[in-house]
Amino acid sequence: MNMELSETQCQIKESVAKLLEQFDDQYWLERDSSGEFPEEFCRAIADNGWMGIAMPEEYGGSGLGITEAAILAQTITESGAGNAGFAAIVIGIFGLHPVVVFGTEEQKREWLPPIIKRQDVACFAVTEPNTGLDTTRLKTRAKWDGEKYIVNGEKIWTSTAQVSNKMLLIARTKDIAETKKPIDGLSLFYTDLDRDYCDIRVIDKMGRKCVDSNELFIDGLPIPKEHLIGEEGKGFRYLLHGLNAERILIAASMVGLGRCALRKAAKYAKERIVFDRPIGMNQAIQHPLAISWAELEAAHMMAFNAATKYDNGEDCGLEANAAKYLGAEATFKACTNAVMTHGGMGYAKEYHVERYLRESLIHRLAPVSPQLILSYLAEKALGLPRSY
């Protein structure tokens, strides 16, 4: 399989890398310290047309594939923006995929151009405090009162809600007891994040301080029928349609973060002199970094193999999930090795690698755990009994 980038794809990588030179290590260090949202970065991405890279051309996008979106994501994280840069813009790049596929023509024309231009900013309200990965058991309720839906419930780990005016929301429109399967009865909405009905509370977390994560308490939020995506009760199926693409984007972005950490470590190993020689001459320094390089490149190939299959309309569930697993594990190891290579200074914020390590952890955990991915691969690739 040819893994070389096309001329267009090389131009995307080069153009984005050039654009991001203005957002250097100091920019991200300051925002990691202050928690200020990186709006200038997001605006640069949108103003230069990259937010709509995978959106249809008729709505203002570029009409390209997940492969190109993955190149964008990887270039962002590899620049030093890390997971913060990826998380700040990812819903604008691909989050409204359910609207693209299942929305009406009127919804697409009304909702997609403002997201691409960043006139609207959206968040994704899915996860709930007491359901974890068992999304089919969501309890947030949307009841039809004859004129509109009224929503009550709680969401957690809702990123960018502090700066959003829109949200993609999944809620139960039919009780589980009334459905044949738990997957039924969940509906998907794209609607206003109305703070008169939504209490948004920031979660103080380990990393990625400048991109907020939140608890969301919804009390009587009215949603008009026109904000329902597709058919009532099929919302979870609509989300499933985009899961492989999500895995691919995460995998590519993680590889970019790992490469950035590895680059910092190699540079330091060449420059740091101990006992009259650079520490990079020592195999105890070389070998962990070399292993990380190999693991990151393997994860990269799996991610872009999955992306190619996705864009060709082929089944890529195994490859997408494997890529997410490999990318997350390889990047965590690479970031750990980068900190260890720096020794005591790896613990200092000024060298940035400790930030990369903190940010690498989120996608080891979410949106799907490594254990669940391994169980899926065991079942689907090896034919072992389902364990979950």
C-alpha positions in Angstrom: 0.0 0.0 0.0 1.4 3.4 -0.9 1.6 5.6 2.2 3.2 8.6 0.5 1.3 11.8 0.6 0.0 13.3 -2.6 1.1 16.7 -3.8 -2.1 18.2 -2.4 -1.7 16.5 0.9 1.9 17.7 1.1 0.7 21.3 0.4 -1.8 21.0 3.2 0.8 19.9 5.7 3.3 22.6 4.6 0.7 25.4 4.6 -0.7 24.5 8.0 2.8 24.1 9.5 3.7 27.6 8.2 0.5 29.1 9.6 1.2 27.6 13.0 4.6 29.1 13.3 3.1 32.1 15.0 1.7 29.9 17.8 4.9 28.8 19.3 5.8 26.9 22.5 5.5 30.1 24.5 2.0 30.7 23.3 0.8 27.3 24.4 2.8 27.5 27.7 1.1 30.8 28.6 -2.4 29.4 27.9 -1.6 26.2 29.8 -0.7 28.4 32.7 -3.5 31.0 32.5 -6.3 28.7 31.1 -7.1 31.4 28.4 -8.9 29.7 25.5 -6.7 29.8 22.3 -9.2 31.8 20.3 -6.6 33.4 18.1 -5.4 30.0 17.1 -8.9 28.8 16.3 -9.6 32.0 14.3 -6.4 31.5 12.2 -7.5 27.9 11.4 -11.0 29.1 10.4 -9.9 32.2 8.5 -7.5 30.2 6.4 -10.3 27.7 5.4 -9.0 24.7 7.4 -12.0 24.3 9.7 -14.1 23.0 6.7 -11.5 20.7 5.3 -13.8 17.7 5.5 -17.1 19.5 4.9 -19.0 19.5 1.6 -18.0 22.3 -0.8 -21.6 23.4 -1.3 -21.7 24.6 2.3 -18.4 26.3 2.3 -16.1 23.4 3.0 -13.2 22.0 1.0 -14.9 18.6 0.3 -11.8 16.6 1.2 -11.6 13.3 3.1 -10.7 12.0 6.6 -7.2 11.5 5.3 -6.7 15.2 4.8 -8.5 16.0 8.1 -6.0 13.6 9.8 -3.1 15.4 8.2 -4.4 18.7 9.6 -4.9 17.2 13.1 -1.4 15.7 13.1 0.2 18.8 11.8 -1.4 20.8 14.6 -0.3 18.5 17.4 3.2 18.1 15.9 3.7 21.8 15.9 3.7 21.9 19.7 0.0 22.8 20.1 -0.5 19.3 21.5 -3.8 18.0 22.4 -5.0 21.4 23.4 -4.7 22.6 19.8 -6.5 19.5 18.5 -9.3 19.7 21.1 -10.0 23.4 20.5 -11.0 22.8 16.9 -12.0 19.1 16.5 -15.7 19.5 16.7 -15.6 22.2 14.1 -13.7 19.9 11.7 -15.8 16.8 12.1 -18.2 17.1 15.0 -21.2 18.0 12.8 -20.7 14.9 10.6 -24.2 13.6 11.7 -25.7 16.8 10.2 -23.8 16.3 6.9 -25.0 12.7 6.6 -28.5 12.8 8.2 -29.5 16.4 8.3 -32.0 18.0 6.0 -30.9 20.3 3.2 -32.3 23.3 5.2 -30.3 22.2 8.3 -27.1 21.9 6.4 -27.4 25.3 4.8 -28.3 26.9 8.1 -25.8 25.2 10.4 -22.7 24.2 8.5 -21.4 27.5 7.1 -21.4 29.3 10.5 -19.4 26.5 12.0 -16.9 26.5 9.1 -16.4 30.3 9.5 -16.4 30.1 13.3 -19.4 32.4 13.5 -20.9 29.6 15.7 -18.9 27.5 18.1 -20.3 24.1 19.2 -19.7 21.6 21.9 -20.6 17.9 22.1 -22.9 16.9 25.0 -22.9 13.1 25.2 -21.2 11.6 28.2 -23.1 11.4 31.5 -21.8 11.1 35.1 -23.3 7.6 35.8 -23.2 5.8 32.5 -19.5 6.0 31.4 -18.8 4.1 28.2 -22.3 2.5 28.2 -23.8 5.3 26.1 -27.0 3.3 25.4 -28.0 3.8 29.0 -28.0 7.6 28.9 -30.6 9.2 31.1 -30.9 12.8 29.9 -34.6 13.1 28.8 -36.2 15.0 26.0 -39.9 15.0 26.3 -42.3 16.2 23.6 -44.9 18.5 25.0 -46.9 18.9 21.8 -45.0 22.0 20.6 -41.4 21.4 21.5 -39.0 19.1 23.3 -38.2 19.8 26.9 -34.8 18.5 28.0 -33.6 17.7 31.6 -30.5 15.9 32.6 -26.7 16.1 33.2 -23.7 15.8 31.0 -20.0 15.6 31.8 -16.7 16.2 30.1 -18.3 18.5 27.6 -15.4 20.3 26.0 -15.4 24.0 24.9 -18.9 24.6 26.5 -17.6 27.8 28.1 -17.0 29.4 24.6 -19.8 27.7 22.7 -23.2 29.0 21.6 -24.4 25.7 20.1 -24.3 22.1 21.2 -24.8 18.6 19.6 -26.9 16.9 22.2 -28.0 13.3 22.5 -31.0 12.6 24.8 -33.5 9.9 25.4 -36.9 10.5 23.8 -38.3 7.1 24.8 -37.7 5.2 28.0 -35.6 2.1 27.9 -38.5 0.0 29.1 -40.5 1.1 26.0 -37.8 0.0 23.5 -36.7 -3.3 22.1 -33.0 -2.4 22.6 -31.3 0.2 24.8 -29.8 1.7 21.6 -33.3 2.7 20.6 -35.0 5.7 21.9 -32.0 8.1 21.8 -32.3 11.2 19.6 -29.8 13.6 18.4 -30.2 17.4 18.4 -28.2 20.4 17.3 -29.5 23.4 19.2 -28.7 26.6 21.1 -26.6 26.3 24.3 -29.0 28.5 26.2 -27.5 29.5 29.5 -31.0 30.4 30.9 -31.5 26.6 31.1 -28.0 25.3 31.2 -25.6 25.5 34.2 -22.0 25.0 32.9 -19.3 24.3 35.5 -15.6 23.9 34.6 -13.8 20.7 35.7 -10.4 21.5 37.1 -8.3 18.8 35.4 -4.7 17.5 34.9 -3.9 18.9 31.5 -5.2 21.0 28.6 -6.2 23.8 30.9 -6.9 26.2 28.1 -9.6 24.0 26.5 -12.3 23.8 29.1 -14.0 20.6 30.1 -17.3 20.9 31.9 -20.2 19.5 33.8 -23.5 20.5 32.2 -26.8 20.7 34.1 -29.8 21.0 31.9 -33.1 22.2 33.4 -36.1 22.5 31.2 -34.2 23.4 28.0 -36.8 23.9 25.1 -35.7 22.5 21.7 -37.9 23.0 18.6 -38.7 20.1 16.3 -36.5 21.7 13.6 -33.4 21.0 15.7 -33.9 17.2 15.7 -31.4 15.5 13.4 -32.9 12.8 11.3 -35.5 10.5 12.8 -36.5 10.4 16.5 -35.0 7.4 18.3 -32.1 6.9 15.8 -29.6 9.4 17.3 -27.2 6.8 18.7 -27.0 5.1 15.3 -26.1 8.5 13.8 -23.2 8.8 16.3 -22.0 5.3 15.4 -21.6 6.4 11.8 -18.8 8.7 12.7 -17.0 6.7 15.3 -14.3 5.3 13.0 -13.5 8.7 11.7 -13.2 10.0 15.3 -10.8 7.2 16.1 -8.7 8.0 13.1 -8.4 11.7 13.9 -7.4 11.0 17.4 -4.8 8.5 16.4 -3.2 10.9 13.9 -3.3 13.7 16.4 -1.6 11.5 19.1 1.2 10.5 16.7 1.8 14.2 16.1 2.0 14.9 19.8 4.4 11.9 20.2 6.6 13.1 17.4 6.8 16.6 18.9 7.9 15.1 22.3 10.4 12.9 20.6 11.9 15.8 18.6 12.4 17.8 21.8 14.0 14.8 23.5 16.4 14.1 20.6 17.4 17.8 20.5 18.1 17.9 24.2 20.1 14.6 24.0 22.4 16.1 21.4 22.9 19.3 23.3 23.1 18.2 27.0 26.8 17.5 27.9 27.5 15.2 30.9 30.9 13.7 31.6 32.3 15.6 28.6 30.0 14.0 26.1 26.4 14.5 24.9 24.0 12.2 26.7 22.6 11.1 23.3 25.8 9.0 22.9 24.6 6.7 25.6 22.5 3.7 24.5 20.4 4.0 27.6 19.2 7.3 26.1 19.2 6.2 22.5 17.3 3.0 22.7 14.1 4.2 24.4 13.9 7.1 21.9 14.5 4.7 19.0 11.8 2.4 20.2 9.4 5.3 20.4 10.2 6.4 16.9 9.4 2.9 15.6 6.2 2.7 17.6 5.0 6.1 16.5 5.7 5.3 12.8 3.8 2.0 13.1 0.8 3.8 14.7 1.0 6.5 11.9 0.8 3.8 9.2 -2.2 2.1 10.9 -4.0 5.5 11.2 -3.5 6.4 7.6 -4.3 2.9 6.4 -7.6 3.3 8.3 -8.2 6.8 6.8 -7.6 5.5 3.2 -10.1 2.7 3.8 -12.6 5.1 5.3 -12.4 7.5 2.4 -12.8 4.6 -0.1 -16.0 3.5 1.7 -14.4 0.3 3.0 -14.9 -1.2 6.4 -12.2 0.1 8.7 -13.4 -0.6 12.2 -10.5 -2.8 13.1 -7.9 -0.5 11.7 -9.4 2.7 13.2 -9.6 1.2 16.7 -6.2 -0.4 16.4 -4.8 3.0 15.3 -6.4 4.8 18.3 -4.9 2.2 20.7 -1.4 2.2 19.1 -1.3 5.9 18.8 -2.3 6.5 22.4 0.1 3.9 23.8 3.0 4.9 21.7 2.5 8.6 22.4 2.3 8.1 26.2 5.5 6.2 26.0 7.2 8.8 23.8 6.2 11.6 26.1 7.4 9.7 29.1 10.7 9.0 27.4 11.0 12.7 26.5 10.6 13.7 30.2 13.1 11.1 31.3 15.6 12.2 28.7 15.5 15.7 30.1 16.1 14.4 33.6 15.2 16.9 36.2 14.5 19.6 33.6 11.8 17.4 32.1 9.8 18.2 35.2 10.1 22.0 34.4 7.4 23.7 32.4 9.9 25.7 30.4 11.0 22.6 28.5 7.3 21.8 27.5 7.7 18.0 27.6 5.8 17.7 30.9 2.9 19.4 29.3 3.0 16.9 26.4 3.0 14.0 28.9 -0.1 15.4 30.8 -1.9 16.0 27.5 -1.1 12.5 26.2 -3.2 10.9 29.0 -6.6 12.1 27.9 -6.7 10.0 24.8 -5.4 6.9 26.5 -8.6 7.1 28.6 -11.2 8.6 26.2 -13.4 8.5 24.3 -12.9 4.8 24.5 -10.6 3.0 26.9 -7.7 0.8 25.8 -9.3 -2.1 27.5 -12.5 -1.8 25.5 -10.6 -1.5 22.3 -8.6 -4.6 23.1 -11.9 -6.5 23.8 -13.3 -5.3 20.5 -10.2 -6.4 18.6 -10.2 -9.8 20.3 -13.8 -10.3 19.3 -13.7 -8.9 15.8 -10.2 -9.8 14.6 -9.6 -13.0 16.5 -13.1 -14.4 16.8 -13.0 -14.7 20.6 -16.2 -14.5 22.6 -17.7 -11.1 23.3 -16.6 -9.9 26.8 -18.5 -6.7 27.2 
